[in-house]
Amino acid sequence: MPHFRSLGVNVPVVLCANKSDLAANGNTAQVVEDEMLPVMAEFKEIDSCIRTSAREHHNINEVFFLCQKAVTHPIAPLFDSKESNLKPAAVSALQRVFYLCDRDQDGYLNDKEIHHFQVKCFEKPLGNDDLENIKQAIRRYSPESVSEKGFDQRGFILLNRMFAEKGRHETIWIILRKFQYTDSLSLKETFLHPKFEVPPYCSAELSPAGYRFFVDLFLLFDKDNDGGLNDSELAALFAPTTGLPSSWLDSSFPSSTVRNEAGHITLQGWLAQWSMTTFSEPRTTLSYLAYLGFESPDRGGTTAALKITKARKRRKRPGRVERNVVLCYILGAAGSGKSCLLDAFLARPFSQTYHPTIKPRTAVNSVELPGGKQSYLILEELGELEPAILENKSKLDACDIICYTYDSSDPDSFSHIVELRKRYANLDDLPAVYAALKADNDKTTQRSELQPDEYTSYIKMMPPLHVSVTWQSISELFVHIAEAATYPSTAFPKNEDEGPDRTNLYIALGAVICASAAFVVIWRRAAGAAD
């Protein structure tokens, strides 16, 4: 053993006392206590010990079983024999298993939850006597862990420690592997990040199953039923994960979405936040679905909670874009009211204090379109990164619509939009709407070659919508933005030399020609057969 250690060999060892038939004295228990246990105490890499006899075929199959089990179900990652306790990584993994099995989140595994756990892990039900024996074993060491509700997390960890102490660590491995843990007690990479590719010009959204999962999760952890998740409820919800997604922290969650009067995220804001996360980084949503225990009815994995939208490559073609989540960049001069617009979108009170936006800021909320269809609208103010983002083709491709804003009471505000469109010609490839903010102030003439209404008329677009964040009608602007993103052909600038879009006409003519050609071929074959 010292030689193996000097070589840096780190593999489990089975200590086998062979030729036990030649031993003159001493039974197995005595030999184990006098000879084997001292060696195992000195060398912790020894997994197990056994006495065998090749002549008498005593424990031959057993020793090979122990060797196999030492590799397939190693004790070292789970149990610290020196401390006689489970290792922290194993405890952390088992705590997550308990969390996922505690379906009502009352802190106990009741009989129904235990039976479900038993069938999931071992594919066979647990007898009533076996269940009572488990409770008795836990009660013997921790009476307070067992009650009429079931047994708590401490009792669950204690039960698995008893498995390890009795050499039944394969039971622990069966449980952990059923919950997608590797031999290093980390979750499988393919489980956290399954293959999920978003084709060009498409986007990812939550499927009905995904929305249903996040609704149920919210309702389950809203313990005080106040319609919002407070800090302790959020901490409990994200307990089996690595914490809040980094993108949420970057966007100052929960200020990026809808909150109640106490500042806690509402169900509407919760779904909006996950809609935005799925749209911008579906890999993050997939990993958190895995952490939080999403299960597909057809065992399709976490990807069943997401869906891919149809490509929207040709946005100038009349028709509806099949998206329920759309991204809008808010562009305009400094002080035009962009930040206040985002606050109004989230129903935040108006503030007279001006704070220039440095970092990009996002706000997401649901918008009801005409006809009752709901859409999730992401508004993003670009801050000082505006030039870099507007020069980035991939960033512009991700954007569904631009909202140009100006302060209708500031004579120099609209000229910024004109210069912006001249400087970044690619903006003409995106649908856009115009908004004249601060309409509650006195309107002034803009220092621009064309006034805003004349400018939009010149490029054959709708005139600016005059709104104020202090008016209730501000919601009309958000509906207008979402509707223009959904029907983008109505929000593109047009030139005199642009002819009408005859794409549909060409498709129809092509179909007629193909049908005619097919008819001629069939007729000729029929005529030839008749001859």
Steps between C-alpha positions, in 0.01 A plus 500: 500500500779753574644415157166577331483827690851594390393446137200729546257219422154596618272202444275306737653189659330177613695317772466126449624242756540192280558135601271539797461122504862472627445727798553291811306720736276799514158552347423758235382767742816468705727515194320808372533675835861398571653516155288682245351795689839633617624496140183671376535761772855577384424502126176681424513403134402144597133474405412166657647174631403132467631150578506251212609147415560390143518136604161506669353757259422716802400862421647483148203666331472742788854631467452578130170665582678720756764591241235594249302699757814685611529639145135549404387621843805648673469591865779764498300787339210441740630412844782617724581192709730699726222742593235229463282739303388579146724739309373856432456442124288192567292687758444786253388259228264316737354830618409582141342152463293564814396842366378352171314216672331730753232593252287706736808674646389453859846382609395134538477195276154359561400142417381591151822687420710212638315249282550723195871529585527121541341427162709766322831373640446125537204440267302305760261607775590507866306275737330651803719293732813618321387862527436461873841336546666798328321742731595293804867498394499880465306546825758295687773758430295816450150480655416861408556429128192276476143621549153443364603702195781255415871553550698817441818575308722421799337157526547440126873582526526280811338208316755522221782523752378173650507345152864605462597374846347158430679465166184562298643801320379360166153607617619860527655482153178365350318801645758755387534359148123496458518873570771545232812521719842390376768311695647836601159599645441772241195505277554354153594758239253348252229536764575866574569595138321265261535552129277790403584711198317814396519540119577841349210749504316280753465542875435283804188531715343307784253235390163458678664231716780743590259778599293253703812384688602854596142590600481196729843581644396858581175394667677229699753740653267794556444375855327815628272519193564871454551467125875564519821315580692668780872451562460193722256337257735565208791356701299186573397466135856530370648280777583205269667726243820703487301811591335763283612495133789739442299685233231571761758651731638710212152636428443587868225241546224539606497866390502378138144373518163538673494524881227559756485793742737322739759469222456124457478338157145410394389199296471727196855623554627147572371367167622810317849461649525136390362591156780755461763254628384233257501749213851631568676192643303174471795301639452675835131412508577138417756471779261649757220273383738213577596639841137563596374156398301547179369165377350450157192274482650319199853494651619741237730677745514868579486599131127417512456821700628709206399549140654655190313775317469521125773692319423868440763563231275693260336753728398736221258239367143564623386266771537414865827400665442185705661625821360553847816668635642806320798725565490877452799734516409844637707765320502875550696799625617524857220635718226406255326286763616147415558393862166642610339307216643174637378592848150570367506165319545332840241727669765679705428850633630794300811677632613850406863418581716440193748211514701439182506136391852356490448124475233346275171464682213264423136479600263216413125477538200345332292697250151415383461546125173578324298181494615395847825327406776547757856588403812555709681822413864559594604865500873566506673833550854469370681763707863568413521172306260636237768555227649152550160330494378687192816397314460136601308306234406211731358745755291668231383163368373413849300823519139488381423870491646845572319768696636847420421742782541875530401767747224700332579797729874505414576664159827308458367152584366376164814587302680224693271243337568639153877487554475154651324359193758663272791363702369143521353406163418147627220647709292522185494118500296502820135593552455807715251723678538862608395641836482864608549481875423762768186602313365642826748788454464780245581377152784684323628526144788261435828633360500258212470526122163328526265498794428153648161461326649615168801273544291187561268593215801538269614144573137381489471395860242564771542837676645506852266398777480788751502358853604576854605257771267691734198409286303177532500477121875424500402132473385573143864554402603157630214334315601697189861378529400135554249511214755653261750227597235236438409649159839647400416574134287792621793668678771525233603825328408502132656673200326631189685256276390198704235308313226298665594165654400242238646200681161342567399563138811323374434205731142475377607517135761232563242273655264548202779424250602184688139383518452564127816310412392207713158497331661494153728210592211296644283574194774388258554177691126432498481573126797269428342218700176538301689468168 
